[in-house]
Amino acid sequence: MEARAVVKYARISPRKVKIVLDLIRNKPAGVAMGILKNTPKAASEYLIKLLNSAIANAANNHNMDVNKLYVAECYASQGPVLKRVQPRAQGRAFRILKRTSHITLVLKEKE
């Protein structure tokens, strides 16, 4: 039995999200929440909401015990890239890539 939560098209680079995901992988849900609340990274905001959603899914949809949950899987894959142009000197234009992420969090119950 597993509870899953997904956020799609998050306006943050997957590379930045993966740094924070590595901190909470295989940790109990309560410990993971504490780590996220004390991590000063932009990805933490997305992941706090995502973890709360996964915990709510586990409790309401799957009747799992909230105290036994742990982060079984978590990964971020690349979403579509917004391409923007920044004017530069002598009439040139540089491309800015605004990356997006699809972030998935899976919770399971400890035996």
Contacts in CASP RR format, 6 or more apart in sequence:
PFRMAT RR
TARGET T0000
AUTHOR 0000-0000-0000
METHOD contacts of the structure
MODEL  1
MEARAVVKYARISPRKVKIVLDLIRNKPAGVAMGILKNTPKAASEYLIKL
LNSAIANAANNHNMDVNKLYVAECYASQGPVLKRVQPRAQGRAFRILKRT
SHITLVLKEKE
1 62 0 8 1.000
1 64 0 8 1.000
1 108 0 8 1.000
1 109 0 8 1.000
2 62 0 8 1.000
2 72 0 8 1.000
2 106 0 8 1.000
2 107 0 8 1.000
2 108 0 8 1.000
3 54 0 8 1.000
3 55 0 8 1.000
3 57 0 8 1.000
3 58 0 8 1.000
3 61 0 8 1.000
3 62 0 8 1.000
3 64 0 8 1.000
3 69 0 8 1.000
3 106 0 8 1.000
3 107 0 8 1.000
3 108 0 8 1.000
4 54 0 8 1.000
4 57 0 8 1.000
4 104 0 8 1.000
4 105 0 8 1.000
4 106 0 8 1.000
4 107 0 8 1.000
5 50 0 8 1.000
5 51 0 8 1.000
5 53 0 8 1.000
5 54 0 8 1.000
5 57 0 8 1.000
5 104 0 8 1.000
5 105 0 8 1.000
6 50 0 8 1.000
6 102 0 8 1.000
6 103 0 8 1.000
6 104 0 8 1.000
6 105 0 8 1.000
7 46 0 8 1.000
7 49 0 8 1.000
7 50 0 8 1.000
7 101 0 8 1.000
7 102 0 8 1.000
7 103 0 8 1.000
8 79 0 8 1.000
8 102 0 8 1.000
9 79 0 8 1.000
9 80 0 8 1.000
9 100 0 8 1.000
9 101 0 8 1.000
9 102 0 8 1.000
10 17 0 8 1.000
10 46 0 8 1.000
10 100 0 8 1.000
10 101 0 8 1.000
10 102 0 8 1.000
10 103 0 8 1.000
11 98 0 8 1.000
11 100 0 8 1.000
12 42 0 8 1.000
12 43 0 8 1.000
12 46 0 8 1.000
12 99 0 8 1.000
12 100 0 8 1.000
12 101 0 8 1.000
13 99 0 8 1.000
13 101 0 8 1.000
14 76 0 8 1.000
14 77 0 8 1.000
14 78 0 8 1.000
14 79 0 8 1.000
14 99 0 8 1.000
14 101 0 8 1.000
15 99 0 8 1.000
16 41 0 8 1.000
16 42 0 8 1.000
16 43 0 8 1.000
17 43 0 8 1.000
17 46 0 8 1.000
17 47 0 8 1.000
17 76 0 8 1.000
17 101 0 8 1.000
17 103 0 8 1.000
18 75 0 8 1.000
18 76 0 8 1.000
19 41 0 8 1.000
19 43 0 8 1.000
20 36 0 8 1.000
20 39 0 8 1.000
20 41 0 8 1.000
20 43 0 8 1.000
20 44 0 8 1.000
20 47 0 8 1.000
21 43 0 8 1.000
21 47 0 8 1.000
21 74 0 8 1.000
21 75 0 8 1.000
21 76 0 8 1.000
21 103 0 8 1.000
23 35 0 8 1.000
23 36 0 8 1.000
23 39 0 8 1.000
24 32 0 8 1.000
24 35 0 8 1.000
24 36 0 8 1.000
24 47 0 8 1.000
24 51 0 8 1.000
24 71 0 8 1.000
24 74 0 8 1.000
25 71 0 8 1.000
25 73 0 8 1.000
25 74 0 8 1.000
26 70 0 8 1.000
26 71 0 8 1.000
26 72 0 8 1.000
27 35 0 8 1.000
27 70 0 8 1.000
27 71 0 8 1.000
28 69 0 8 1.000
28 70 0 8 1.000
28 71 0 8 1.000
28 110 0 8 1.000
29 51 0 8 1.000
29 54 0 8 1.000
29 55 0 8 1.000
29 66 0 8 1.000
29 69 0 8 1.000
29 70 0 8 1.000
29 71 0 8 1.000
29 107 0 8 1.000
32 51 0 8 1.000
32 70 0 8 1.000
32 71 0 8 1.000
33 48 0 8 1.000
33 51 0 8 1.000
33 52 0 8 1.000
36 44 0 8 1.000
36 47 0 8 1.000
36 48 0 8 1.000
36 51 0 8 1.000
37 44 0 8 1.000
37 48 0 8 1.000
46 103 0 8 1.000
47 103 0 8 1.000
47 105 0 8 1.000
50 103 0 8 1.000
50 105 0 8 1.000
51 71 0 8 1.000
51 105 0 8 1.000
54 105 0 8 1.000
54 106 0 8 1.000
54 107 0 8 1.000
55 66 0 8 1.000
55 69 0 8 1.000
55 107 0 8 1.000
57 107 0 8 1.000
58 64 0 8 1.000
58 66 0 8 1.000
58 69 0 8 1.000
58 107 0 8 1.000
58 109 0 8 1.000
59 66 0 8 1.000
64 107 0 8 1.000
64 109 0 8 1.000
65 109 0 8 1.000
68 109 0 8 1.000
68 110 0 8 1.000
69 107 0 8 1.000
69 108 0 8 1.000
69 109 0 8 1.000
69 110 0 8 1.000
70 107 0 8 1.000
70 108 0 8 1.000
70 109 0 8 1.000
70 110 0 8 1.000
71 105 0 8 1.000
71 106 0 8 1.000
71 107 0 8 1.000
72 106 0 8 1.000
72 107 0 8 1.000
72 108 0 8 1.000
73 104 0 8 1.000
73 105 0 8 1.000
73 106 0 8 1.000
74 103 0 8 1.000
74 104 0 8 1.000
74 105 0 8 1.000
74 106 0 8 1.000
75 103 0 8 1.000
75 104 0 8 1.000
76 101 0 8 1.000
76 102 0 8 1.000
76 103 0 8 1.000
76 104 0 8 1.000
77 101 0 8 1.000
77 102 0 8 1.000
77 104 0 8 1.000
78 99 0 8 1.000
78 100 0 8 1.000
78 101 0 8 1.000
78 102 0 8 1.000
79 99 0 8 1.000
79 100 0 8 1.000
79 101 0 8 1.000
79 102 0 8 1.000
80 100 0 8 1.000
81 97 0 8 1.000
81 98 0 8 1.000
81 99 0 8 1.000
81 100 0 8 1.000
82 97 0 8 1.000
82 98 0 8 1.000
82 99 0 8 1.000
82 100 0 8 1.000
83 95 0 8 1.000
83 96 0 8 1.000
83 97 0 8 1.000
83 98 0 8 1.000
84 95 0 8 1.000
84 96 0 8 1.000
84 97 0 8 1.000
84 98 0 8 1.000
85 93 0 8 1.000
85 94 0 8 1.000
85 95 0 8 1.000
85 96 0 8 1.000
86 93 0 8 1.000
86 94 0 8 1.000
86 95 0 8 1.000
86 96 0 8 1.000
87 93 0 8 1.000
88 94 0 8 1.000
END
